[in-house]
Amino acid sequence: MHIANPMYDTVFKYLLEDNALAKLLIGTILQEEILSLEFCPQERTQEIERAGKRGMTVYRMDFAARVRNVEGVERQVLIELQKAKFATDILRFRRYLSGQYRDPDNIRLIERDDGKLAREGIPILTIYFLGHALDHTEAPVVRVRRDCVDLASGQSLERPEPFIESLTHDSYVIQIPKLKDQPRNAIEEMLQLFDQSHRDRDRHYLRIDEADIPPDYRPLLRRLQQAAAEPEIADAMELEDEILEELQDIERQLEAVQARAEAEQARAEAESAEKERLLALLKAAGIDPNPDGPSSDRPLPRKA
């Protein structure tokens, strides 16, 4: 089956704009029931404009959700779902995350045990789809979960503390290059839809055998098949390639400028060190390097 590559922003957004499918994908990753899921306002998008060329919109896939875990405990969370093609995207993730913590819309009023109202931050949960591999693990999906314990006894806290919930968060990291041919659980079965080893000659598309996808996740497959037939999505993928190539060119140019600057600094430091060495030799020999007084224009004796 021919499907659009969900590692492209426009395809990723198209997939998750279907609320039922967003619940399916996110709930499978979290291994929790998604009771409600609301896509955050489009104000969270950012337009990239280029002089004399088309622009592209970059979408932040943020959701307000109410989830229920296997113990039946319900909680409200903000889910920040991000996708990265390059390791340098970590700086973008940090900016987005700091924005979430600062956003006044992510504050709620709660009633404390003493009956008084208090303001607290809504817990944040992040999911990262990485198009590159991490350095030290082969695990396709990594769960980062906080462990709140009494340091002396080692016992877990009985109830969540608003202070801790407001300032720390859980996370899921998905390494697309590490997806295995033989999936080991439901999450890895679903994530076959992202496996870049299935890319067609045109990298905008993947070829997936429908029989390899469990029936529960075939609605996601159908949605990506629909995306492959949309001319607007094909055009947006081309545009994303163009902009990424331009950004990579700019990055390479900046690296070259930085390399030249570092080489110039190293040369200047070497000259300064040589000058200090010669002055030290002259002083050790009892020779005044400036017998007529200090002069920045007087040349130093040549090295023997």
Secondary structure, DSSP 8 states (H G I E B T S, - for coil): -EEE-TTSHHHHHHHHTSHHHHHHHHHHHHTSEEEEEEE--GGG-EEEEETTEEEEEE--EEEEEEEE-TT--EEEEEEEEEEESSGGGHHHHHHHHHHHHH-GGGEEEEE-TTS-EEEEE--EEEEEEESS--SS---SEEEE----B-TTT--B-SS--HHHHHH--EEEEEEGGG--SS--SHHHHHGGGG-GGGB-SSTTEEE--GGGS-GGGHHHHHHHHHHHT-HHHHHHHHHHHHHHHHHHHHHHHHHHHHHHHHHHHHHHHHHHHHHHHHHHHHHHTT--S-TTS--TTS------
